[in-house]
Amino acid sequence: MTTRSRLTPEREAELYEAVLDLLREVGYDALTMDAVATRTRSSKATLYRQWRGKPELVATALRHSKPVNVGDIDTGSLRGDFHAMLDQTDDCQMERDSALMRGLAQAIHGNPDLHEALRELLIEPEITGLDTLLRRAVERGEVSADNPALDFVPHMLVGAFVARQMIEDRLPDRAFLNRYIDAVVLPALGV
């Protein structure tokens, strides 16, 4: 990512929100740098100078919309950490984010640059933060270091989002995810 020294944090936040709004309105494939420039009253040259292109801009906007790094959560217990992670959002925001992520999940199939940008700027930092949470749980003795489920925690969490809509035709909400963590994730980890 290139240096973004010319934008104030406030201007950058406005730009990211506009990108996410456009993404929700038209989807990834129809989102253009021209539309972002128009919506944000920016020049395309400024956008390309700050970000390499649409994939990086979208991934960075998504990363910016996450207020807390998962690895920074430390309640003293894994159960507390997982529930604190869910407390960072509300059901309305979760519904908006779910719709956005479903659209992006479809878009990555035809856009390898988007997939790469999302992995680098959004997915890998989240997995690193989750690894930090799990490492602390192992160090506290809550989870056995050789528990095979440790490798599958990200898969279990993502699976909850995907499966609820597929199976129940309902979006995941905090109540569902809290129950899922207590009934599936924590028991798999021996907690």
N, C-alpha and C positions, 0 to 999 in steps of 0.2 A: 504494500500500500504506500502511496506517496504521501508526503507531508501535507497536512491540511492547515497550515499556519494562517491562511488568509481568512478563514471563517471563524467567527466567534462561536463559542459553545452554544449560545442561544440560536444563532443562525443555523448551525449544524443540526441542532435538535429539530428546528422547524423544517429543514430540508428532509431529514429522515422521516418525520411524521407525514410529510407530503408524499414521499416515495411509498410508504406503507399504505396510505389512503388510495393512491393511484393503483397500487398492486391489488388491493381489495376490489376496486372498481372494475378494472379491465383485465387483470391477470398478468402473469409474467410475460407471456409471448407478445401481448399487445402493448405492454409498457415500453415506451421509447424514451430515450434521453431528451428528445425534443419536448415530449409531454412533461417530463420532470422540469426541464428548463422553463417552460411556459408556466407551469403551476407554481414554481418557486421564484419566478422572476430572476432567473440566473441565466448565464450564457452556457451553451453547450461546452464551450472551451473551458469554462470554470469547472464544470462537472468532470470533464475528462482529465483536467489537470489535478483534481482532487482524488479521483477514483479512476482506475484503469478502464472501466466500462460498466455496463449495466449489471453484470453478475456481482462485481465487487460492491457496487453501490447498494444493491438490494441486500446482500449478505451483511454489510456493515450497518444498514438501517435496522435490520432484524436484531443484530447484536446490541445495538444501541437501545432498542426498546426493552431489553432485559435489564431490569434495575439492579439485580443482585447477581454476583458470581456465586454459583453453587458452592465452590470451594471455600468461600468466606463464611458460610453458615456453620456454626459450631455451638450446638446447644448442650453438648456433653453426652448425648446419646444418639444412636443412629435413628431410632424412631423419631426422636425430637427433631433431628436434622431433616429427615424426609418431610415431616409435617410442616416444619418451618419453610421448607422449599415451596410447598403448596400455598402457604400463607402469603407468599409474595405476589399473588395475583387474585383476582376475583372471578366469579363465573362468567361475567360479561366479557372481560378481557380474554378469558380462556376460550370462549366461544369465537371471538374475533380471531384469536391466534390460531385456533384449530382450523378454521376456514382458510386462513392464509397458508398454513402449512400443508393442507390438503392440495391446494392449488400448486404450491411449489413442488410438492412430491411428484405431481404429474409432470411439471415443467422440466424437472431434472433429467427425465428420460431422453428428451431431445436436445438438451442443453448441457453438455459436459462441463462447460465453463462455469455455469451456475452451480452444478454439483460440486466442483472443485472449490469455488468460493464459499459455498455453504459449509463444506467440510472444514476448510481452513479457518473461517471467521466465526462460525457458529457451533458446529457439531463438536469439533475437537476441543475447543475451550470448555464446553459443557461436560464432555467425557472426562477431561482432566480434572474439572471441579468435582465431579462425581467420584472419580478415583481418590481424590483427597479425602472426601467424606468417608469412603469405604476404608481407606488406609487408617484413618483415625479410629474407626470402629474396630479394626483388627488390633491396633495398638492398645485400645482400652480392654481388649479381651471379649468384646461383644460378639465378634464373628471370627471363626477359625480361619487362619491364613490359607488353609488348603481347601476351603469350601469351594466346590466347583461352580456354585451359583454366582460367585463374585464376577466372573467373566461375562455373565449374562444380564446384569442389572440394567444396563442401558436398553437392552433388547426388551426386557420385561416392562420397563417404563414406557417406551415407545409403543409397545404392543397394546398397552392399556388404552392409549389414545385411538389407535386404529381399530382395535377389536370392538370397542363399545359401539361405535357407529355402525360397523358392519353387522354385528350380531343383534343389537337392540334398536338400531336406527335412532340412537340418542347420542348427543355429544357428551364427552366426558365432562364432569364438573368436579368441584373440590370434594364434595361428599363421596362421590364414586371413587375418586383417586385416593382419598384417605382410607376408605374401606379396602381398596385394592392393595395398597401398601401394607396394611395390617394383615390381610388375609393371604396375600401371595408373595410379595417381595420379602418382607421380614421373615416369614416362616422358611422360605427358600434359603435364607441366609442363616437360619438357626437362631433367630432373635425372637 
